[in-house]
Structure formats: C-alpha cells, structure tokens
C-alpha cells in the first residue's frame, strides 16, 4: 500500500492476534489490516506535523 510517496507494509503477526503495519521506522498494530493501516496513517500525519513545527 502507498500513502503519498511512502510505502506501507501490512502483515499478519505470527505470535500475536491481529495485524501490524510498518513504514518509516513506525510500527502500528490493529485487530484487522484496515485498522492497522488507519493507525499508520495517523502516525505518519503526526510525525509530518512535528517536522513542520520544528522547521518554523
């Protein structure tokens, strides 16, 4: 999956229930693949806002 230029890898965790998403040194977990992806989108938005705040 892709969000903008960033590629997100979603996978089933072997030793836990649910799915995980990894992108840009972020790891998020969720019960479903969609939930893990949604949480990753929020994490990426937060880090983008932090980067923009540091520049100004």
N, C-alpha and C positions, 0 to 999 in steps of 0.2 A: 504494500500500500504506500501511497505517497501523499504528503501534505506539503504543498508548495514544492520546494526542491529537496525536501527531506524524505528519506525512505524509512518506513516503519516496518519492523518485522514483528508479526504476531504469531505466537506459538503456544501449544499446549504444554503445561508444566508436568513433568513426569511424577515428581514426588509430592505434588500438591493438587488440590482441586482447583480447577479454573485455568485461565489463560494469562499470558503475560505479553507485554509489548515493549520493545526496546528500540531506542532511537537517540542519537546524540548524547550518549552517556546517561540516559534516563531509563529507568525500568519501572513500569506500572503493572499492576495486577488487577484482574476482574473475574467475575464468575463466567462471563461469556467473552468471546472475542470482540464483540462490539463494545462492551463495557470497558475492556482494557484499552481499546483504540480511543474511545471517548476520553478516558482519563489521560491518555498520552497527549491528545490534542490540548487539553487544559494545561498540562505540564509544560508543553512547548510554548504556549501563549504566555505563561507566567515568566519563563526564562527570557523570552523576547522582550517583555515589558521591563524586566530588570536590566537587561543590556542597554535598552534605550534610555532608561533613567540614569545609568552611570555615565553615558555619553554627554548628557546635558548638565 
